[in-house]
Amino acid sequence: MDIFLKYGAVGVMDSGIGGLTVLNKLLKSFPKLNFIYYGDNQNAPYGNKSIRELKRLALVGIDALVGNGAKIIVVACNTLSTTILDYIKAVSPVPVIPTLPNNKIDKNEFKSPTLIATPNTILSKYVIENFNNFNLVPLPFLAGEIERFIFSPNKISLEKDLNALPTDVDYLYLGCTHYIFLKERINAFLPRAIIADNLSDVALSLFNTLDKTSIKKVIGKRKVLFIGGSHNYNYTVFKKVLWSKGDGKTDLQSLK
């Protein structure tokens, strides 16, 4: 019996490689669960696309994940999560967990809290309503650069993007999962600022949602399957950049 039919799997979807940072966190947090990763690299980035196009692309990803055995879907894309979450929940036949930026700080704790994200995320109703005490800085090209130059990070014009931030930023929220690849470089550029993301929040949401699914804990090695038009690329990026040492308990596979 196929391992996904027997145990089920957590589906993770993103516009490209950004969601691999979420996958990495979830693999370490849930060592007994199977995962399926769908990256839509051909259409990345999503940050400048129309709502109509985002809905079409999201539906393709949902169908691919569910068709391969996903019993729950983590939308590892802040753009999709902040713009069309209601639509995704309506069309998905399985529970959905978004990656939403979280504004948990005390309004008086920081002088210049700042959110960086794609234009669609910055302009979303969710961000406008929940981050009114933040500086909101759209970065139109950074996610695309990370997508293209993940193996040549020095070609990513990170400093140019960060120079657009307020000079007194003391709390920076990474509102795009692609940016997490550069978290150490961002921290080095802004050594006095707290750099935050939502990886732990997503892991907690998954934990709280698992009892609503039919997913079971795997006995023995669990499987991570990469699907989608760029499955080999996402598999390679994940294995070389985030999972180089492995854990001895996980079987990574790219859809043949």
Sequence and secondary structure as in RCSB ss.txt:
>XXXX:A:sequence
MDIFLKYGAVGVMDSGIGGLTVLNKLLKSFPKLNFIYYGDNQNAPYGNKSIRELKRLALVGIDALVGNGAKIIVV
ACNTLSTTILDYIKAVSPVPVIPTLPNNKIDKNEFKSPTLIATPNTILSKYVIENFNNFNLVPLPFLAGEIERFI
FSPNKISLEKDLNALPTDVDYLYLGCTHYIFLKERINAFLPRAIIADNLSDVALSLFNTLDKTSIKKVIGKRKVL
FIGGSHNYNYTVFKKVLWSKGDGKTDLQSLK
>XXXX:A:secstr
  HHHHH EEEEEESSSTHHHHHHHHHHH TT  EEEEE GGG   TTS HHHHHHHHHHHHHHHHHTTEEEEEE
  HHHHHHSHHHHHHH SS EEE      S TTT SSEEEEE HHHHHSHHHHHH TTSEEEE TTHHHHHHHHT
T GGGS HHHHHTTS TT  EEEE SGGGGGGHHHHHHHSTTSEEE SHHHHHHHHHHHGGGS     SS EEEE
EESTTHHHHHHHIIIII TT  SSEEEEE  
